[in-house]
């Protein structure tokens, strides 16, 4: 047998965000000091396991770790402690929103104000060439509902897309809220490409990142065919929220209801996973989430967690394989905020694996079920996101090559492991994906161009949701 499959076990592309410094004044309440808690006292629990416990000497050294986070489901049943919600909508009202997009959005907002409790507060900011604050955070009493309804009805469209101005205006409203027990969330909506003010994705991402550790989350909604899905995903990741794609604007009302109900059941915010490793060990992928490294400590922020959630992240590390022996990855730590306090707990034992010379030892160390789930939940969804980018760029050949490379890689390794589920993924799912790519590039140039926009966004969204699925 050959060692080649293990040179390919987890060669995913790491996603990192480039930061720039932006001066933004944010007068927010000071954070409560961090506290250490035992896992039995924590409302979040975690499980960490190596998918393979051995790595081949002189291989590329990629190994995968599965991190599962579970939250206490009983908290969601206690309505007495339900946290009020501060929700700021940051709405694109540029000229491209004219017609059914803005109408559906405003009608959905009208429905939303009827769903909010009197303890909840809603704010509305819109942006085109600049930002307009239509209403600050306002408690939804009967009187204010009527005033907010009138405000929403008067929103007018026109102009360019200055997303940065909208973000800053919304954040400025949110950081004035000092109630640490309130869920604070911004929902950003856009249907087009940013063309006014700050247009650099890393700069826009940094605006969102600057409010980190303030228990303020940011979600994004892309509408139609012309927005930048990579930017909207970046903002949601940096803001520890979720990204949504709406091809049909008629779905606005359902999305607003879903997001509000989700916010009501949030259990933990500012969730962070960290691990301190040696200088010769690196994290090359974290289920698509941005990776931060500071003073040898790797940090991933997987976003807000609701009561009853179970979420598994697959982390791909690169370790040195120049000599036989034990390799220590270190201790995984979990940090989060709950009811105004920061909690820190250790997840499982310290992670270590062995570097060995015999490929058979490596094969035997792979946990079949965990590897299968990694392929189906992480690897295949990552492939869909990458193929989506190829489609958006009009590169059919690159998309097909990427699919074939994935097929060969997984088939070669599965010949040793023997997973029926992975075999089905290779035989059926890849054929469907291949056919989707081919159909996208079939037809007249104008048709192909429209299909590229639609298919790339829907495929990217499928991969995004699959890779970050909550059970």
VEXDO-918536 format. One record per residue (C-alpha): x, y, z. Coordinates in steps of 0.1 Angstrom, whole numbers, padded with zeros to 4 digits. Layout:
REM VEXDO-918536
@x: X | y: Y | z: Z
...
***
This chain:
REM VEXDO-918536
@x: 0000 | y: 0000 | z: 0000
@x: 0011 | y: 0036 | z: -0006
@x: 0012 | y: 0065 | z: 0018
@x: -0001 | y: 0089 | z: -0007
@x: -0037 | y: 0091 | z: 0007
@x: -0024 | y: 0106 | z: 0039
@x: -0006 | y: 0133 | z: 0021
@x: -0040 | y: 0145 | z: 0010
@x: -0063 | y: 0139 | z: 0040
@x: -0071 | y: 0175 | z: 0049
@x: -0056 | y: 0199 | z: 0023
@x: -0082 | y: 0226 | z: 0027
@x: -0076 | y: 0263 | z: 0020
@x: -0073 | y: 0284 | z: 0051
@x: -0094 | y: 0315 | z: 0051
@x: -0079 | y: 0346 | z: 0069
@x: -0089 | y: 0382 | z: 0069
@x: -0064 | y: 0410 | z: 0064
@x: -0069 | y: 0437 | z: 0091
@x: -0064 | y: 0475 | z: 0088
@x: -0066 | y: 0499 | z: 0116
@x: -0097 | y: 0521 | z: 0117
@x: -0103 | y: 0547 | z: 0144
@x: -0138 | y: 0543 | z: 0157
@x: -0150 | y: 0558 | z: 0189
@x: -0171 | y: 0534 | z: 0209
@x: -0182 | y: 0544 | z: 0244
@x: -0195 | y: 0510 | z: 0257
@x: -0199 | y: 0495 | z: 0291
@x: -0168 | y: 0479 | z: 0306
@x: -0167 | y: 0441 | z: 0304
@x: -0170 | y: 0419 | z: 0335
@x: -0138 | y: 0402 | z: 0344
@x: -0131 | y: 0367 | z: 0331
@x: -0138 | y: 0338 | z: 0354
@x: -0127 | y: 0302 | z: 0352
@x: -0154 | y: 0275 | z: 0355
@x: -0153 | y: 0238 | z: 0356
@x: -0170 | y: 0221 | z: 0327
@x: -0198 | y: 0207 | z: 0350
@x: -0208 | y: 0242 | z: 0360
@x: -0207 | y: 0255 | z: 0324
@x: -0238 | y: 0261 | z: 0302
@x: -0215 | y: 0252 | z: 0272
@x: -0198 | y: 0218 | z: 0270
@x: -0173 | y: 0206 | z: 0245
@x: -0157 | y: 0175 | z: 0230
@x: -0124 | y: 0175 | z: 0212
@x: -0111 | y: 0145 | z: 0193
@x: -0084 | y: 0137 | z: 0167
@x: -0098 | y: 0121 | z: 0136
@x: -0064 | y: 0104 | z: 0131
@x: -0041 | y: 0097 | z: 0160
@x: -0010 | y: 0091 | z: 0139
@x: 0007 | y: 0109 | z: 0110
@x: 0032 | y: 0096 | z: 0085
@x: 0068 | y: 0106 | z: 0087
@x: 0079 | y: 0129 | z: 0059
@x: 0042 | y: 0135 | z: 0048
@x: 0027 | y: 0169 | z: 0044
@x: 0016 | y: 0167 | z: 0081
@x: -0021 | y: 0177 | z: 0078
@x: -0043 | y: 0163 | z: 0105
@x: -0079 | y: 0170 | z: 0114
@x: -0095 | y: 0177 | z: 0148
@x: -0133 | y: 0177 | z: 0154
@x: -0145 | y: 0201 | z: 0181
@x: -0181 | y: 0197 | z: 0191
@x: -0199 | y: 0224 | z: 0212
@x: -0231 | y: 0217 | z: 0230
@x: -0252 | y: 0242 | z: 0249
@x: -0277 | y: 0236 | z: 0278
@x: -0311 | y: 0231 | z: 0263
@x: -0330 | y: 0237 | z: 0295
@x: -0322 | y: 0274 | z: 0295
@x: -0345 | y: 0280 | z: 0265
@x: -0374 | y: 0266 | z: 0285
@x: -0371 | y: 0292 | z: 0313
@x: -0391 | y: 0321 | z: 0299
@x: -0385 | y: 0340 | z: 0332
@x: -0349 | y: 0347 | z: 0322
@x: -0356 | y: 0354 | z: 0285
@x: -0332 | y: 0382 | z: 0275
@x: -0347 | y: 0412 | z: 0258
@x: -0334 | y: 0420 | z: 0223
@x: -0319 | y: 0452 | z: 0209
@x: -0321 | y: 0448 | z: 0171
@x: -0308 | y: 0473 | z: 0146
@x: -0317 | y: 0469 | z: 0109
@x: -0291 | y: 0484 | z: 0085
@x: -0310 | y: 0486 | z: 0052
@x: -0296 | y: 0492 | z: 0018
@x: -0318 | y: 0518 | z: 0001
@x: -0296 | y: 0524 | z: -0030
@x: -0312 | y: 0528 | z: -0064
@x: -0310 | y: 0491 | z: -0072
@x: -0334 | y: 0483 | z: -0043
@x: -0361 | y: 0501 | z: -0062
@x: -0393 | y: 0481 | z: -0067
@x: -0402 | y: 0448 | z: -0051
@x: -0369 | y: 0445 | z: -0031
@x: -0375 | y: 0476 | z: -0010
@x: -0413 | y: 0470 | z: -0008
@x: -0409 | y: 0434 | z: 0005
@x: -0382 | y: 0446 | z: 0030
@x: -0403 | y: 0474 | z: 0043
@x: -0434 | y: 0452 | z: 0045
@x: -0414 | y: 0426 | z: 0064
@x: -0402 | y: 0453 | z: 0089
@x: -0438 | y: 0463 | z: 0095
@x: -0446 | y: 0427 | z: 0104
@x: -0415 | y: 0425 | z: 0126
@x: -0425 | y: 0454 | z: 0148
@x: -0457 | y: 0435 | z: 0155
@x: -0437 | y: 0404 | z: 0167
@x: -0414 | y: 0422 | z: 0191
@x: -0422 | y: 0423 | z: 0228
@x: -0424 | y: 0456 | z: 0247
@x: -0391 | y: 0447 | z: 0264
@x: -0374 | y: 0446 | z: 0229
@x: -0360 | y: 0476 | z: 0211
@x: -0357 | y: 0482 | z: 0174
@x: -0336 | y: 0507 | z: 0154
@x: -0336 | y: 0514 | z: 0117
@x: -0306 | y: 0528 | z: 0097
@x: -0306 | y: 0530 | z: 0060
@x: -0277 | y: 0537 | z: 0036
@x: -0272 | y: 0548 | z: 0000
@x: -0245 | y: 0575 | z: -0007
@x: -0245 | y: 0580 | z: 0031
@x: -0263 | y: 0568 | z: 0061
@x: -0296 | y: 0579 | z: 0076
@x: -0308 | y: 0571 | z: 0112
@x: -0346 | y: 0568 | z: 0108
@x: -0350 | y: 0557 | z: 0144
@x: -0328 | y: 0550 | z: 0174
@x: -0333 | y: 0519 | z: 0196
@x: -0370 | y: 0522 | z: 0206
@x: -0390 | y: 0499 | z: 0229
@x: -0419 | y: 0484 | z: 0210
@x: -0448 | y: 0498 | z: 0231
@x: -0482 | y: 0503 | z: 0213
@x: -0475 | y: 0540 | z: 0207
@x: -0439 | y: 0535 | z: 0194
@x: -0451 | y: 0507 | z: 0171
@x: -0474 | y: 0532 | z: 0154
@x: -0446 | y: 0558 | z: 0151
@x: -0421 | y: 0532 | z: 0138
@x: -0446 | y: 0520 | z: 0112
@x: -0450 | y: 0555 | z: 0099
@x: -0412 | y: 0559 | z: 0098
@x: -0407 | y: 0527 | z: 0079
@x: -0433 | y: 0538 | z: 0053
@x: -0414 | y: 0569 | z: 0045
@x: -0381 | y: 0553 | z: 0035
@x: -0371 | y: 0563 | z: 0000
@x: -0346 | y: 0547 | z: -0024
@x: -0319 | y: 0562 | z: -0046
@x: -0282 | y: 0567 | z: -0048
@x: -0251 | y: 0544 | z: -0045
@x: -0241 | y: 0518 | z: -0019
@x: -0221 | y: 0532 | z: 0011
@x: -0222 | y: 0501 | z: 0033
@x: -0194 | y: 0514 | z: 0056
@x: -0215 | y: 0545 | z: 0065
@x: -0244 | y: 0523 | z: 0074
@x: -0223 | y: 0500 | z: 0095
@x: -0208 | y: 0529 | z: 0115
@x: -0241 | y: 0545 | z: 0121
@x: -0257 | y: 0512 | z: 0133
@x: -0228 | y: 0504 | z: 0155
@x: -0228 | y: 0539 | z: 0171
@x: -0264 | y: 0533 | z: 0181
@x: -0257 | y: 0498 | z: 0195
@x: -0227 | y: 0506 | z: 0216
@x: -0247 | y: 0532 | z: 0236
@x: -0267 | y: 0503 | z: 0251
@x: -0252 | y: 0493 | z: 0284
@x: -0275 | y: 0465 | z: 0295
@x: -0252 | y: 0435 | z: 0296
@x: -0282 | y: 0411 | z: 0298
@x: -0297 | y: 0424 | z: 0265
@x: -0291 | y: 0405 | z: 0233
@x: -0276 | y: 0431 | z: 0209
@x: -0276 | y: 0424 | z: 0172
@x: -0272 | y: 0443 | z: 0139
@x: -0287 | y: 0428 | z: 0107
@x: -0271 | y: 0443 | z: 0075
@x: -0290 | y: 0440 | z: 0042
@x: -0276 | y: 0447 | z: 0008
@x: -0285 | y: 0439 | z: -0028
@x: -0255 | y: 0454 | z: -0046
@x: -0218 | y: 0459 | z: -0048
@x: -0203 | y: 0485 | z: -0025
@x: -0194 | y: 0516 | z: -0046
@x: -0193 | y: 0545 | z: -0022
@x: -0171 | y: 0554 | z: 0008
@x: -0150 | y: 0526 | z: 0021
@x: -0151 | y: 0497 | z: -0004
@x: -0121 | y: 0476 | z: 0007
@x: -0135 | y: 0443 | z: 0022
@x: -0108 | y: 0441 | z: 0049
@x: -0115 | y: 0476 | z: 0060
@x: -0153 | y: 0469 | z: 0062
@x: -0145 | y: 0437 | z: 0081
@x: -0124 | y: 0456 | z: 0105
@x: -0152 | y: 0479 | z: 0114
@x: -0172 | y: 0449 | z: 0125
@x: -0142 | y: 0433 | z: 0142
@x: -0137 | y: 0464 | z: 0163
@x: -0169 | y: 0458 | z: 0182
@x: -0157 | y: 0423 | z: 0192
@x: -0160 | y: 0413 | z: 0229
@x: -0189 | y: 0437 | z: 0234
@x: -0216 | y: 0410 | z: 0231
@x: -0228 | y: 0427 | z: 0199
@x: -0233 | y: 0403 | z: 0169
@x: -0236 | y: 0412 | z: 0132
@x: -0256 | y: 0392 | z: 0107
@x: -0258 | y: 0399 | z: 0069
@x: -0284 | y: 0394 | z: 0042
@x: -0276 | y: 0393 | z: 0005
@x: -0305 | y: 0399 | z: -0018
@x: -0307 | y: 0391 | z: -0055
@x: -0278 | y: 0384 | z: -0079
@x: -0255 | y: 0414 | z: -0077
@x: -0241 | y: 0416 | z: -0041
@x: -0207 | y: 0403 | z: -0030
@x: -0213 | y: 0371 | z: -0012
@x: -0176 | y: 0368 | z: -0001
@x: -0179 | y: 0402 | z: 0016
@x: -0212 | y: 0394 | z: 0033
@x: -0198 | y: 0362 | z: 0046
@x: -0168 | y: 0380 | z: 0059
@x: -0188 | y: 0406 | z: 0078
@x: -0210 | y: 0379 | z: 0094
@x: -0179 | y: 0359 | z: 0104
@x: -0162 | y: 0389 | z: 0119
@x: -0194 | y: 0399 | z: 0136
@x: -0200 | y: 0364 | z: 0150
@x: -0234 | y: 0363 | z: 0133
@x: -0250 | y: 0344 | z: 0104
@x: -0251 | y: 0351 | z: 0066
@x: -0283 | y: 0347 | z: 0046
@x: -0289 | y: 0346 | z: 0009
@x: -0323 | y: 0356 | z: -0005
@x: -0327 | y: 0352 | z: -0042
@x: -0364 | y: 0360 | z: -0038
@x: -0371 | y: 0391 | z: -0018
@x: -0406 | y: 0377 | z: -0009
@x: -0388 | y: 0357 | z: 0017
@x: -0379 | y: 0388 | z: 0038
@x: -0407 | y: 0384 | z: 0062
@x: -0399 | y: 0348 | z: 0071
@x: -0362 | y: 0356 | z: 0075
@x: -0369 | y: 0385 | z: 0099
@x: -0391 | y: 0362 | z: 0120
@x: -0365 | y: 0335 | z: 0120
@x: -0337 | y: 0358 | z: 0130
@x: -0357 | y: 0374 | z: 0158
@x: -0367 | y: 0340 | z: 0173
@x: -0331 | y: 0329 | z: 0170
@x: -0320 | y: 0360 | z: 0190
@x: -0345 | y: 0353 | z: 0217
@x: -0329 | y: 0319 | z: 0224
@x: -0292 | y: 0330 | z: 0224
@x: -0274 | y: 0315 | z: 0253
@x: -0237 | y: 0325 | z: 0248
@x: -0220 | y: 0353 | z: 0230
@x: -0183 | y: 0362 | z: 0222
@x: -0176 | y: 0325 | z: 0218
@x: -0140 | y: 0318 | z: 0212
@x: -0119 | y: 0286 | z: 0208
@x: -0082 | y: 0289 | z: 0214
@x: -0052 | y: 0266 | z: 0215
@x: -0015 | y: 0275 | z: 0222
@x: 0008 | y: 0255 | z: 0199
@x: 0045 | y: 0254 | z: 0191
@x: 0059 | y: 0276 | z: 0164
@x: 0062 | y: 0247 | z: 0139
@x: 0025 | y: 0239 | z: 0142
@x: -0002 | y: 0259 | z: 0123
@x: -0039 | y: 0259 | z: 0118
@x: -0046 | y: 0260 | z: 0080
@x: -0084 | y: 0258 | z: 0081
@x: -0112 | y: 0262 | z: 0107
@x: -0145 | y: 0253 | z: 0089
@x: -0142 | y: 0285 | z: 0069
@x: -0140 | y: 0308 | z: 0100
@x: -0113 | y: 0334 | z: 0102
@x: -0082 | y: 0324 | z: 0121
@x: -0063 | y: 0347 | z: 0144
@x: -0028 | y: 0340 | z: 0157
@x: -0012 | y: 0360 | z: 0185
@x: 0019 | y: 0351 | z: 0206
@x: 0016 | y: 0315 | z: 0195
@x: -0021 | y: 0312 | z: 0204
@x: -0045 | y: 0303 | z: 0177
@x: -0081 | y: 0317 | z: 0181
@x: -0113 | y: 0309 | z: 0162
@x: -0147 | y: 0327 | z: 0169
@x: -0175 | y: 0304 | z: 0157
@x: -0203 | y: 0329 | z: 0165
@x: -0232 | y: 0331 | z: 0189
@x: -0247 | y: 0299 | z: 0203
@x: -0284 | y: 0293 | z: 0211
@x: -0298 | y: 0271 | z: 0238
@x: -0299 | y: 0235 | z: 0227
@x: -0274 | y: 0239 | z: 0199
@x: -0249 | y: 0213 | z: 0189
@x: -0222 | y: 0224 | z: 0165
@x: -0191 | y: 0206 | z: 0152
@x: -0162 | y: 0224 | z: 0137
@x: -0134 | y: 0206 | z: 0118
@x: -0100 | y: 0221 | z: 0123
@x: -0071 | y: 0212 | z: 0100
@x: -0036 | y: 0215 | z: 0115
@x: -0002 | y: 0212 | z: 0098
@x: 0024 | y: 0195 | z: 0120
@x: 0061 | y: 0187 | z: 0115
@x: 0068 | y: 0152 | z: 0103
@x: 0106 | y: 0152 | z: 0100
@x: 0112 | y: 0128 | z: 0128
@x: 0094 | y: 0099 | z: 0146
@x: 0079 | y: 0107 | z: 0180
@x: 0051 | y: 0124 | z: 0198
@x: 0037 | y: 0157 | z: 0186
@x: 0017 | y: 0179 | z: 0211
@x: -0010 | y: 0201 | z: 0197
@x: -0018 | y: 0216 | z: 0231
@x: -0049 | y: 0223 | z: 0252
@x: -0081 | y: 0235 | z: 0236
@x: -0098 | y: 0263 | z: 0256
@x: -0133 | y: 0276 | z: 0253
@x: -0143 | y: 0312 | z: 0263
@x: -0177 | y: 0327 | z: 0261
@x: -0200 | y: 0354 | z: 0277
@x: -0231 | y: 0344 | z: 0296
@x: -0253 | y: 0367 | z: 0317
@x: -0227 | y: 0394 | z: 0317
@x: -0197 | y: 0372 | z: 0328
@x: -0169 | y: 0358 | z: 0308
@x: -0164 | y: 0320 | z: 0313
@x: -0133 | y: 0300 | z: 0305
@x: -0131 | y: 0262 | z: 0305
@x: -0108 | y: 0235 | z: 0292
@x: -0121 | y: 0212 | z: 0265
@x: -0109 | y: 0176 | z: 0269
@x: -0073 | y: 0165 | z: 0275
@x: -0043 | y: 0179 | z: 0258
@x: -0041 | y: 0168 | z: 0222
@x: -0011 | y: 0148 | z: 0210
@x: -0004 | y: 0124 | z: 0181
@x: 0024 | y: 0102 | z: 0170
@x: 0046 | y: 0105 | z: 0139
@x: 0053 | y: 0070 | z: 0126
@x: 0071 | y: 0054 | z: 0097
@x: 0046 | y: 0027 | z: 0088
@x: 0016 | y: 0038 | z: 0067
@x: -0005 | y: 0009 | z: 0080
@x: -0002 | y: 0024 | z: 0115
@x: -0016 | y: 0056 | z: 0102
@x: -0045 | y: 0040 | z: 0084
@x: -0054 | y: 0020 | z: 0115
@x: -0055 | y: 0052 | z: 0136
@x: -0082 | y: 0069 | z: 0116
@x: -0116 | y: 0069 | z: 0133
@x: -0139 | y: 0059 | z: 0104
@x: -0171 | y: 0076 | z: 0115
@x: -0154 | y: 0109 | z: 0124
@x: -0136 | y: 0109 | z: 0091
@x: -0169 | y: 0102 | z: 0072
@x: -0186 | y: 0131 | z: 0089
@x: -0157 | y: 0154 | z: 0082
@x: -0159 | y: 0146 | z: 0045
@x: -0197 | y: 0150 | z: 0043
@x: -0201 | y: 0180 | z: 0065
@x: -0168 | y: 0199 | z: 0059
@x: -0148 | y: 0188 | z: 0029
@x: -0177 | y: 0186 | z: 0004
@x: -0192 | y: 0219 | z: 0015
@x: -0158 | y: 0236 | z: 0012
@x: -0157 | y: 0222 | z: -0023
@x: -0191 | y: 0237 | z: -0031
@x: -0179 | y: 0271 | z: -0019
@x: -0147 | y: 0269 | z: -0040
@x: -0166 | y: 0258 | z: -0071
@x: -0190 | y: 0286 | z: -0066
@x: -0161 | y: 0311 | z: -0067
@x: -0149 | y: 0295 | z: -0100
@x: -0184 | y: 0298 | z: -0115
@x: -0186 | y: 0335 | z: -0104
@x: -0153 | y: 0341 | z: -0121
@x: -0165 | y: 0324 | z: -0153
@x: -0139 | y: 0296 | z: -0151
@x: -0157 | y: 0264 | z: -0160
@x: -0125 | y: 0244 | z: -0166
@x: -0111 | y: 0253 | z: -0131
@x: -0144 | y: 0242 | z: -0115
@x: -0144 | y: 0209 | z: -0133
@x: -0107 | y: 0203 | z: -0124
@x: -0115 | y: 0211 | z: -0087
@x: -0143 | y: 0185 | z: -0087
@x: -0121 | y: 0159 | z: -0103
@x: -0093 | y: 0165 | z: -0078
@x: -0117 | y: 0161 | z: -0049
@x: -0130 | y: 0129 | z: -0065
@x: -0096 | y: 0114 | z: -0068
@x: -0084 | y: 0125 | z: -0034
@x: -0114 | y: 0111 | z: -0015
@x: -0118 | y: 0080 | z: -0036
@x: -0081 | y: 0070 | z: -0030
@x: -0084 | y: 0074 | z: 0007
@x: -0118 | y: 0058 | z: 0009
@x: -0104 | y: 0027 | z: -0008
@x: -0086 | y: 0021 | z: 0024
@x: -0112 | y: 0033 | z: 0049
@x: -0143 | y: 0019 | z: 0032
@x: -0170 | y: 0044 | z: 0041
@x: -0203 | y: 0037 | z: 0022
@x: -0214 | y: 0073 | z: 0029
@x: -0183 | y: 0088 | z: 0013
@x: -0187 | y: 0064 | z: -0016
@x: -0222 | y: 0077 | z: -0022
@x: -0209 | y: 0113 | z: -0020
@x: -0183 | y: 0105 | z: -0047
@x: -0207 | y: 0085 | z: -0069
@x: -0238 | y: 0107 | z: -0067
@x: -0232 | y: 0141 | z: -0052
@x: -0202 | y: 0149 | z: -0073
@x: -0221 | y: 0139 | z: -0105
@x: -0249 | y: 0164 | z: -0095
@x: -0223 | y: 0191 | z: -0089
@x: -0206 | y: 0184 | z: -0121
@x: -0239 | y: 0186 | z: -0140
@x: -0248 | y: 0219 | z: -0123
@x: -0215 | y: 0234 | z: -0135
@x: -0220 | y: 0222 | z: -0170
@x: -0256 | y: 0235 | z: -0172
@x: -0245 | y: 0269 | z: -0158
@x: -0222 | y: 0274 | z: -0188
@x: -0247 | y: 0262 | z: -0214
@x: -0267 | y: 0286 | z: -0235
@x: -0264 | y: 0321 | z: -0249
@x: -0239 | y: 0345 | z: -0233
@x: -0265 | y: 0366 | z: -0216
@x: -0282 | y: 0335 | z: -0202
@x: -0249 | y: 0321 | z: -0190
@x: -0240 | y: 0354 | z: -0173
@x: -0273 | y: 0354 | z: -0153
@x: -0269 | y: 0318 | z: -0144
@x: -0234 | y: 0324 | z: -0132
@x: -0246 | y: 0350 | z: -0107
@x: -0275 | y: 0329 | z: -0094
@x: -0258 | y: 0295 | z: -0093
@x: -0226 | y: 0308 | z: -0077
@x: -0245 | y: 0325 | z: -0049
@x: -0269 | y: 0296 | z: -0042
@x: -0240 | y: 0271 | z: -0043
@x: -0219 | y: 0292 | z: -0020
@x: -0248 | y: 0296 | z: 0004
@x: -0254 | y: 0258 | z: 0004
@x: -0217 | y: 0252 | z: 0012
@x: -0217 | y: 0279 | z: 0039
@x: -0248 | y: 0265 | z: 0057
@x: -0236 | y: 0229 | z: 0054
@x: -0202 | y: 0236 | z: 0068
@x: -0216 | y: 0255 | z: 0098
@x: -0247 | y: 0233 | z: 0104
@x: -0263 | y: 0233 | z: 0138
@x: -0280 | y: 0201 | z: 0150
***
